[in-house]
């Protein structure tokens, strides 16, 4: 299709249904193609049930590629947590994350670590140390697979670790690993940051994808965040990455 004229490459996050080969999901992909999207971030509950060449070919029919594997659905279904106090759960989560990096590599996609970080904790210092050790054990695998491992900054109501961009940056700096990245999300930033613009410019070297979601977790424009000002700011400071829409649907 012709160039849609967007300032940034555009993606959207969604769940891959078990019936992804059927007409309903194809209709959604056709809409994304019509609207000029180039990427799609997929939550996949059971990635082993997916045939990667088939999925890649399906997305390519509509000018799309999977830009990110969003690990939340898998983590929720399997009870995974990279900051869990139970050694068995923690070790299994680290190993599962390696497998998800392998899966993402088949698509040339990144791996988002958000829900997978683990939830709130009565021992936040311990949770942070366990998560730090998980990143330490995973960073070489991410490098070897050439898969960006994105630590999403999620608010303190949802996780004990990496709540602000500064927090997330603290887990990835020091490795000299270009595949350790952070992921800003405007919904969480609206809760955690004193200044969205200030945080975004301060850590610009650590991200090349930004999630946009309104303050009420609905799609952009259905809440109170001024996205026009935010996007103008990103353009003015020379941001050259992708914008990914994430949000709930209000029926």
Residue pairs with C-beta under 8 A, 6 or more apart in sequence:
1 33
1 34
1 36
1 63
3 36
4 10
4 35
4 36
5 36
6 36
6 243
7 231
7 234
7 235
8 231
8 234
8 235
8 239
8 241
8 242
8 243
9 38
9 39
9 241
9 242
9 243
10 36
10 37
10 38
10 39
10 242
10 243
10 244
10 245
11 37
11 38
11 39
11 40
11 41
11 67
11 68
11 209
11 242
11 243
11 244
11 245
12 32
12 37
12 39
12 40
12 41
12 244
12 245
12 246
13 40
13 41
13 42
13 43
13 68
13 70
13 211
13 244
13 245
13 246
14 28
14 40
14 41
14 42
14 43
15 42
15 43
15 44
15 45
15 73
16 25
16 42
16 43
16 44
16 50
16 55
17 24
17 25
18 49
19 25
20 55
20 58
21 54
21 58
26 58
26 62
29 40
29 58
29 59
29 61
29 62
29 64
30 62
32 40
32 62
32 64
33 62
33 63
33 64
37 64
38 63
38 64
38 65
39 64
39 65
39 66
39 67
39 68
39 242
39 244
40 59
40 64
40 65
40 66
40 67
41 66
41 67
41 68
41 69
41 70
41 112
41 244
41 246
42 66
42 68
42 69
42 70
43 70
43 71
43 72
43 73
43 74
44 50
44 69
44 73
44 74
45 73
45 74
45 77
46 74
46 77
47 69
47 74
47 100
47 103
52 103
52 106
52 107
55 66
55 107
56 65
56 66
56 106
56 107
59 65
59 66
65 107
65 108
65 109
66 107
66 109
67 109
67 110
67 209
67 242
67 244
68 104
68 109
68 110
68 111
68 112
68 150
68 209
68 244
69 100
69 103
69 104
69 107
69 109
69 110
69 111
69 112
70 112
70 114
71 80
71 97
71 100
71 111
71 112
71 113
71 114
71 115
71 116
72 112
72 114
72 115
72 116
74 80
74 96
74 100
74 116
75 81
75 93
75 115
75 116
76 115
78 96
79 89
80 89
80 92
80 93
80 96
80 97
80 116
81 89
81 90
81 93
81 116
81 117
81 118
81 119
82 90
82 93
82 94
82 97
82 113
82 116
82 117
82 118
82 130
82 131
82 134
82 135
83 90
83 117
83 118
83 121
83 127
83 128
83 130
83 131
83 134
83 159
83 160
83 161
84 90
84 93
84 118
84 130
85 121
85 123
85 126
85 127
85 130
90 130
90 134
93 116
93 134
94 134
94 137
94 138
97 111
97 113
97 116
97 134
97 138
98 138
98 141
100 111
101 111
101 138
101 141
101 142
101 145
101 147
101 149
102 145
104 110
104 111
104 145
104 147
105 145
105 146
105 147
109 147
110 147
110 148
110 149
110 150
110 181
110 209
111 142
111 147
111 148
111 149
111 150
112 150
112 152
112 183
113 149
113 150
113 151
113 152
114 152
114 154
114 159
114 183
115 154
115 158
115 159
117 131
117 151
117 152
117 154
117 159
117 161
117 162
118 127
118 130
118 131
118 159
118 160
118 161
119 158
119 159
119 160
120 156
120 157
120 158
120 159
120 160
121 127
121 160
124 160
124 161
127 160
127 161
128 160
128 161
131 161
131 162
131 171
132 171
135 149
135 151
135 171
135 172
135 180
138 149
139 149
139 175
139 177
139 179
139 180
142 148
142 149
142 177
142 179
142 180
143 177
143 178
143 179
146 179
147 179
148 179
148 180
148 181
149 179
149 180
149 181
150 181
150 182
150 183
150 207
150 209
151 162
151 168
151 171
151 172
151 180
151 181
151 182
151 183
152 162
152 168
152 182
152 183
152 185
152 188
152 211
153 162
153 163
153 164
153 165
153 167
153 168
153 182
153 183
153 184
153 185
153 188
153 189
153 192
154 162
154 163
154 185
154 188
155 163
155 187
155 188
155 191
155 192
156 163
156 191
156 192
157 191
158 188
161 167
161 171
162 168
162 170
162 171
162 182
163 188
163 192
164 189
164 192
164 193
164 199
165 182
165 184
165 189
165 193
165 199
165 200
165 202
165 203
166 199
166 202
166 203
168 182
168 183
168 203
168 206
169 182
169 203
169 206
171 180
172 180
172 181
172 182
172 206
173 206
181 206
181 207
181 208
181 209
182 203
182 206
182 207
183 207
183 209
183 210
183 211
184 199
184 200
184 203
184 207
184 210
184 211
185 210
185 211
185 212
185 213
185 246
186 196
186 210
186 211
186 212
186 213
186 214
186 215
186 220
186 225
186 227
186 230
187 211
187 213
187 214
187 215
187 217
187 246
187 247
189 196
189 199
190 196
190 215
190 225
193 199
196 230
197 230
197 233
200 210
200 233
200 234
200 237
200 239
201 237
204 237
204 239
207 241
208 240
208 241
208 242
209 241
209 242
209 243
209 244
210 234
210 239
210 241
210 242
210 243
210 244
211 244
211 245
211 246
212 220
212 227
212 230
212 243
212 244
212 245
212 246
213 219
213 220
213 245
213 246
213 247
214 220
214 221
214 222
214 223
214 224
214 225
214 227
214 247
215 223
215 224
215 225
216 222
216 223
216 224
217 247
217 248
218 247
218 248
218 249
218 250
219 245
219 247
219 248
219 249
220 227
220 245
220 247
221 227
222 247
222 250
231 243
